Amino acid sequence: MSRAVRDEETGMILVNVLLFVAIASGLVLLMINREELALDQSLRSTDAARALAVARGGETSAIVALRRDLVTSPTIDHQGEDWAKLQERGAKIDGGSFDLAIADAQGRFNINNVREFDASDLMLFRKIALAAGFTEDQAMAAAGLVREYGPVSDLRPLRLAGIDPKVLDRLDTMVTALPGKRTINLNSASPELLGLLFGDQETLDRLLATRRQRGYLTRADFTDAGLSLQPGTSFNSDIFWVHSGVTLGETRQEEAALIVRGIDSQGVPHAAAVERWRNSAIPPEAPAFAPTSR
């Protein structure tokens, strides 16, 4: 594909995103109910309410793209797909600017998997926790905490358990908290996590080189390399992060959402937000916006 064609496609994606934002934000502004407005007095200001509506419009554009991808490419997800091109930074809108980040949420081990009492999940969490610097007792206590009081919506409760913050920072790079039982997408997992999963670093380095060059890996790549797929891994995802930010005048609103998608019993694809956070409540797992271009 020529550079001109790629640039044209990127431009069309930008136009489509901003069009969705413009249309959806107007609709969402009408739909924001009184109960949600009552949660935060600041939303009673015109700019704040409009900023939240625009942010929700960004979420809507991501939902549409992810639902379309589920139809056109249901067996694989990676950063080279159209949904991943929705990233925006400082896009101009009437009276301000708009930011959008979207990311595969299944590039890390889901700590809520340990609630299923599957031995392989518990063993994998233990392996990851020990690699991050947990003691054996701390790893088992963390798993027990999630089993007893979970599911958890993010990893911040572990920071109240007296564990070294640097150790928890390392854990954050390999572990997340998602609803339900989820696989690790090998196309978005970090090299460190892949190393813990497969162990054969020389072979893994060749696979990582393939992923960097082509953008994704397939089952055939692992078979050809002589590596067996580990339990709880996959090449596709059904949960994604969407992080929207809007600045209007002196007002800044940010919202992050977990989008879950799937196909219902009638064969109809669907995608919807199952959890949302706003402003300072946004968990660290949410993707950061791209750096501002200079």
Secondary structure, DSSP 8 states (H G I E B T S, - for coil): --HHHHHHHHHHHHHHHHHHHHHHHHHHHHH--HHHHHT-GGGGSHHHHHHHHHHHHHHHHHHHHHHHHHHH-TT---TTSGGGGG-EEEEEETTEEEEEEEEETTSSEEGGGGGG--HHHHHHHHHHHHHHT--HHHHHHHHHHHHHH---SSSGGGGGTT--HHHHHHHHTTEE--SS---EETTTS-HHHHHHHH--HHHHHHHHHHHHHHS---HHHHHHHT----TTEES--SEEEEEEEEEETTEEEEEEEEEEEEE-TTS-EEEEEEEEEEGGG--TTS--------
